[in-house]
Amino acid sequence: MEERYGSCSSNKSAGAGEAALSGSKVKLLVHGPIFIENPDGSITEAVPSDVKPKIRSERRRDPFVDGDSDSSGSGSATAGISMSQEVEFLYSRHERVFILLLSIQLLLEALYATVFFVRMRRSIWELVAMYSWEISEKTAEAVLWTAFTLQVTYAVLYYVMAGTALWTKRPKHYQQFATASLCGVVGLVLLAYADKFNLPIFFLRLLAYIYSRFLQGLTASILLLPPAPARRDVNP
């Protein structure tokens, strides 16, 4: 009887120890700030209630330093602000390159749509001949006009989404534009069956997809980094 009682108590103590250990592990997992992405693409920092903010020690005042230095933060905050400014500068440079890329793509797609429309009658005969006259002329005409309508509609939505991403600078909008670019790449591959594949536009859309993914990462980094503080005017 004593051995059973001892074994039961040891099992209970072991179970209690495992429960305490698992509880400590859960606390360790949630200890510290948590970053949550909102539906609009913005990122919010969530801090647990048991985490106490660190009290910054007051620095000794130097009479030879200008009064504006009193508003500066600690060394880590200054490094974070400097990093934020560097990322914003990098984003502004790549944003200009992205706008140039979209401008060249817009000109090529406008030329492509114009040639598509002007040479519609000839394209119908070419499509019928490509399939060895196994399809009728009406079928080929319906296929080409459908492809032209879808191409123009897609182009309008494509550049509206690009303008929205550039205007809002949100990671979610860049992600949506990247998805649209990928769909356009697949659509051009399917247009090869209608003899309307365009290689320059294909590579430009693929490049726009890669660039939009890169800008999505930059905008997410800008949201995570601390913003630059406003300067405080000190009256003499």
C-alpha positions as CSV (number, residue, x, y, z in Angstrom):
1,M,0.0,0.0,0.0
2,E,2.8,2.4,0.8
3,E,4.5,1.8,-2.6
4,R,1.2,2.5,-4.4
5,Y,0.7,5.7,-2.4
6,G,4.2,6.8,-3.1
7,S,3.8,6.1,-6.9
8,C,0.6,8.0,-7.0
9,S,2.0,11.0,-5.3
10,S,5.1,11.0,-7.5
11,N,2.9,10.8,-10.6
12,K,0.8,13.8,-9.4
13,S,4.0,15.8,-8.7
14,A,5.3,14.9,-12.1
15,G,2.1,16.0,-13.7
16,A,2.0,19.2,-11.8
17,G,5.6,19.9,-12.8
18,E,4.8,19.2,-16.5
19,A,1.7,21.6,-16.3
20,A,3.8,24.3,-14.7
21,L,6.5,23.8,-17.3
22,S,4.0,24.0,-20.2
23,G,2.4,27.1,-18.6
24,S,5.9,28.7,-18.5
25,K,6.5,27.8,-22.1
26,V,3.2,29.4,-23.1
27,K,4.1,32.5,-21.2
28,L,7.5,32.6,-22.9
29,L,5.9,32.2,-26.3
30,V,3.6,35.2,-25.9
31,H,6.1,37.4,-24.0
32,G,7.0,40.4,-26.1
33,P,5.4,42.5,-28.8
34,I,3.3,40.8,-31.6
35,F,2.9,42.3,-35.1
36,I,-0.5,41.9,-36.7
37,E,-1.4,42.7,-40.3
38,N,-4.7,44.5,-40.7
39,P,-7.1,43.9,-43.6
40,D,-6.1,47.2,-45.2
41,G,-2.4,46.2,-45.3
42,S,-1.2,48.2,-42.3
43,I,0.7,46.6,-39.5
44,T,-0.1,47.0,-35.8
45,E,2.1,46.2,-32.9
46,A,0.3,44.4,-30.0
47,V,2.1,44.5,-26.6
48,P,0.9,42.1,-23.8
49,S,-0.5,43.7,-20.6
50,D,2.2,42.1,-18.4
51,V,5.0,43.8,-20.3
52,K,6.1,47.0,-18.5
53,P,7.6,49.8,-20.6
54,K,11.3,50.5,-19.9
55,I,11.9,53.7,-18.1
56,R,14.5,55.7,-19.9
57,S,17.2,57.1,-17.7
58,E,17.7,60.9,-17.9
59,R,20.9,62.0,-19.5
60,R,23.1,64.6,-18.1
61,R,22.6,67.9,-19.8
62,D,25.5,69.3,-21.7
63,P,25.7,73.1,-21.9
64,F,27.5,73.0,-25.2
65,V,24.8,71.0,-26.9
66,D,21.9,72.9,-28.6
67,G,18.5,72.7,-27.1
68,D,17.1,70.6,-29.9
69,S,19.2,67.6,-28.7
70,D,16.8,67.3,-25.7
71,S,14.1,65.9,-28.0
72,S,16.2,63.1,-29.4
73,G,15.6,59.6,-28.2
74,S,18.0,56.9,-27.1
75,G,20.7,55.4,-29.3
76,S,18.4,52.5,-30.4
77,A,15.6,54.9,-31.3
78,T,18.0,57.1,-33.3
79,A,19.2,54.0,-35.2
80,G,15.6,53.0,-35.9
81,I,14.8,56.4,-37.2
82,S,17.9,56.5,-39.4
83,M,17.0,53.1,-40.8
84,S,13.4,54.3,-41.5
85,Q,14.8,57.3,-43.4
86,E,17.1,55.0,-45.4
87,V,14.2,52.7,-46.3
88,E,12.0,55.6,-47.3
89,F,14.7,57.0,-49.5
90,L,15.3,53.6,-51.1
91,Y,11.5,53.3,-51.7
92,S,11.3,56.7,-53.4
93,R,14.1,55.7,-55.8
94,H,12.6,52.4,-56.7
95,E,9.2,54.0,-57.0
96,R,10.5,56.2,-59.8
97,V,11.9,53.2,-61.6
98,F,8.6,51.4,-61.2
99,I,6.7,54.4,-62.7
100,L,9.1,54.4,-65.7
101,L,8.6,50.7,-66.2
102,L,4.8,51.1,-66.1
103,S,5.0,54.1,-68.6
104,I,7.0,52.0,-71.1
105,Q,4.6,49.1,-70.7
106,L,1.6,51.4,-71.2
107,L,3.0,52.7,-74.5
108,L,3.7,49.2,-75.7
109,E,0.3,47.9,-74.7
110,A,-1.4,50.9,-76.4
111,L,0.5,50.1,-79.6
112,Y,-0.3,46.4,-79.3
113,A,-4.1,47.1,-78.9
114,T,-4.0,49.5,-81.9
115,V,-2.3,47.0,-84.2
116,F,-4.7,44.3,-82.9
117,F,-7.7,46.4,-83.8
118,V,-6.4,47.6,-87.2
119,R,-5.3,44.2,-88.4
120,M,-8.4,42.4,-87.1
121,R,-9.6,41.2,-90.6
122,R,-6.2,39.9,-91.5
123,S,-5.8,38.2,-88.1
124,I,-9.0,36.3,-88.7
125,W,-7.7,34.8,-91.9
126,E,-4.3,34.0,-90.2
127,L,-6.1,32.3,-87.3
128,V,-8.2,30.2,-89.7
129,A,-5.1,29.2,-91.7
130,M,-3.1,28.4,-88.6
131,Y,-5.7,25.7,-87.6
132,S,-5.7,24.3,-91.2
133,W,-9.1,25.7,-92.0
134,E,-10.8,23.5,-89.4
135,I,-12.6,26.4,-87.8
136,S,-15.0,28.8,-89.4
137,E,-14.4,32.4,-90.1
138,K,-17.1,33.4,-87.7
139,T,-15.6,31.3,-84.9
140,A,-12.2,32.9,-85.4
141,E,-13.7,36.4,-85.5
142,A,-15.6,35.7,-82.2
143,V,-12.4,34.4,-80.6
144,L,-10.3,37.4,-81.6
145,W,-12.9,40.0,-80.6
146,T,-13.3,38.3,-77.2
147,A,-9.6,38.3,-76.7
148,F,-9.4,42.0,-77.7
149,T,-12.1,42.9,-75.3
150,L,-10.6,41.0,-72.4
151,Q,-7.2,42.5,-73.2
152,V,-8.5,46.1,-73.0
153,T,-10.5,45.5,-69.9
154,Y,-7.5,43.9,-68.2
155,A,-5.3,46.8,-69.2
156,V,-7.7,49.3,-67.6
157,L,-7.9,47.4,-64.3
158,Y,-4.1,46.7,-64.4
159,Y,-3.2,50.4,-64.4
160,V,-5.9,51.4,-62.0
161,M,-4.5,48.9,-59.5
162,A,-0.9,50.2,-60.2
163,G,-2.0,53.8,-59.5
164,T,-3.8,52.8,-56.3
165,A,-0.7,51.0,-55.1
166,L,1.6,53.9,-55.9
167,W,-0.9,56.4,-54.3
168,T,-1.6,54.5,-51.0
169,K,1.8,52.8,-50.6
170,R,0.2,49.9,-48.9
171,P,1.7,46.4,-49.0
172,K,-1.7,44.9,-49.6
173,H,-2.3,46.9,-52.7
174,Y,1.1,46.0,-54.1
175,Q,0.3,42.4,-53.4
176,Q,-3.0,42.7,-55.3
177,F,-1.1,44.3,-58.2
178,A,1.5,41.5,-58.2
179,T,-1.3,39.0,-58.5
180,A,-2.9,40.9,-61.4
181,S,0.5,41.0,-63.1
182,L,0.9,37.3,-62.8
183,C,-2.6,36.8,-64.2
184,G,-1.6,39.0,-67.2
185,V,1.5,36.8,-67.8
186,V,-0.7,33.7,-67.9
187,G,-3.2,35.4,-70.1
188,L,-0.5,36.3,-72.7
189,V,0.6,32.7,-72.7
190,L,-3.0,31.7,-73.5
191,L,-3.2,34.3,-76.3
192,A,-0.5,32.3,-78.1
193,Y,-3.3,29.9,-79.1
194,A,-4.9,32.9,-81.0
195,D,-1.6,33.9,-82.5
196,K,-1.5,37.1,-80.4
197,F,1.4,36.4,-78.1
198,N,3.7,39.5,-77.5
199,L,7.1,38.8,-76.0
200,P,8.1,42.4,-74.9
201,I,4.8,42.8,-73.0
202,F,5.2,39.4,-71.5
203,F,8.6,40.3,-70.0
204,L,7.5,43.7,-68.9
205,R,4.5,42.2,-67.0
206,L,6.8,39.6,-65.4
207,L,9.3,42.3,-64.4
208,A,6.4,44.4,-63.0
209,Y,5.4,41.3,-60.9
210,I,8.9,41.0,-59.5
211,Y,9.2,44.7,-58.8
212,S,5.8,45.0,-57.1
213,R,6.8,42.1,-54.8
214,F,10.0,44.0,-53.9
215,L,8.1,47.3,-53.3
216,Q,5.6,45.3,-51.1
217,G,8.5,44.3,-48.8
218,L,9.8,47.9,-48.7
219,T,6.4,49.3,-47.7
220,A,6.0,46.7,-45.0
221,S,9.4,47.6,-43.7
222,I,8.4,51.3,-43.6
223,L,5.3,50.4,-41.6
224,L,7.3,48.4,-39.1
225,L,10.1,51.0,-38.5
226,P,9.5,54.0,-36.2
227,P,8.6,57.2,-37.9
228,A,10.9,60.2,-37.7
229,P,9.9,62.5,-34.8
230,A,8.7,66.0,-35.3
231,R,11.2,68.7,-34.4
232,R,10.3,70.8,-31.4
233,D,10.9,74.5,-31.5
234,V,12.6,75.9,-28.5
235,N,12.2,79.5,-27.7
236,P,15.4,81.3,-26.7
